[in-house]
Amino acid sequence: MITIYHNPRCSKSRAAVDLITNSLNVASEPVEIVEYLKHPLSSAQLKTLNAMLGCPVREMLRNTESVYEELDLDRTDLSDDQLYEAIEKHPILMQRPVVVRNGRAIIGRPPENVESLFV
């Protein structure tokens, strides 16, 4: 199963979906596309996703969104749990797309990053 956390309004996210469905998924694995703005992830789901990404939670954040500044999320005293909670409450903060396959995940910015899940 391939899961793509997708924002259809994002060109990078659309490009990653196209790359997977039209080129990389040669084995025709099932693909689940989750529009995470309509179906936000819980803090627990975000923690699991972050563990698969293997990166600091801050790398999951889009620091270019206005809500990032409004919530003062660049403060270094914020805990990971506080950052997960911010993403849960404001899913626009999550990097996109995020692709999960075989227990591993990658942020598809640029879209070609997802190729590493298929080698």
C-alpha positions in Angstrom: 0.0 0.0 0.0 1.2 3.5 -0.9 -0.3 6.3 1.0 0.0 9.9 -0.3 -0.8 12.8 2.1 -1.9 15.2 -0.6 -3.1 18.7 -1.1 -4.7 18.9 -4.6 -4.1 22.7 -4.8 -0.3 22.2 -4.5 1.5 21.7 -7.8 4.3 19.7 -6.1 1.8 17.4 -4.5 0.0 16.9 -7.8 3.3 16.2 -9.5 4.2 13.6 -6.9 0.9 11.8 -7.4 1.4 11.8 -11.2 4.9 10.5 -10.8 3.8 7.6 -8.6 0.6 6.7 -10.5 2.1 7.1 -14.0 5.7 6.0 -13.6 6.9 4.6 -10.3 4.1 2.2 -9.3 5.0 -0.4 -11.8 3.8 -3.2 -9.5 0.3 -1.6 -9.4 0.3 -1.4 -5.6 -2.9 0.0 -4.1 -2.6 3.8 -3.7 -4.5 5.7 -1.0 -4.7 9.4 -1.4 -5.5 11.3 1.8 -6.5 14.9 1.4 -5.1 15.8 4.8 -6.7 19.3 4.8 -10.1 17.6 4.7 -9.0 14.7 7.0 -6.4 16.1 9.4 -4.1 13.7 11.1 -4.2 13.3 14.9 -1.1 14.0 16.9 -0.6 10.3 17.3 -0.8 9.7 13.6 1.7 12.6 13.1 4.1 11.1 15.5 3.9 7.8 13.6 4.4 9.5 10.3 7.4 11.5 11.7 9.0 8.3 12.9 8.8 6.9 9.4 10.2 10.1 8.0 13.1 9.9 10.5 13.5 13.7 10.7 13.0 16.3 13.4 9.3 17.3 13.7 10.2 20.8 12.6 11.0 19.5 9.1 7.4 18.5 8.8 6.3 22.1 9.2 5.7 24.6 6.4 7.3 27.7 7.9 6.0 29.8 4.9 2.4 29.6 6.0 0.9 32.7 7.8 -0.4 30.6 10.7 3.2 29.6 11.4 4.1 33.2 12.2 0.8 33.8 13.9 1.4 30.9 16.3 5.1 31.9 16.8 6.2 28.4 15.9 9.8 29.4 15.3 10.3 29.6 19.1 12.9 27.1 20.1 11.3 26.4 23.5 8.3 24.6 21.9 8.2 20.8 22.5 7.6 18.3 19.8 4.2 17.6 21.3 3.3 21.3 20.9 4.4 21.2 17.3 2.4 18.1 16.6 -0.6 19.7 18.2 -0.2 22.8 16.0 -0.1 20.6 12.8 -3.2 18.7 14.1 -5.1 21.9 14.6 -3.8 23.6 11.5 -3.1 20.9 8.9 -2.0 23.5 6.3 1.3 23.6 8.4 2.2 20.0 7.3 4.7 19.7 4.4 3.3 18.2 1.3 3.1 15.8 -0.1 4.2 13.0 2.2 4.4 9.6 0.7 4.4 6.3 2.7 5.5 3.0 1.4 6.7 -0.2 3.1 7.1 1.5 6.5 9.1 4.4 5.2 8.0 7.9 4.3 9.4 10.8 2.4 8.5 14.5 1.9 7.9 14.9 -1.9 9.5 18.3 -2.2 10.7 18.1 -4.9 8.4 15.4 -6.3 11.5 13.4 -7.4 12.3 12.7 -3.7 9.6 9.9 -3.8 11.7 7.9 -6.2 13.8 6.8 -3.2 10.8 4.8 -1.9 10.8 2.7 -5.0 14.4 1.5 -5.3 
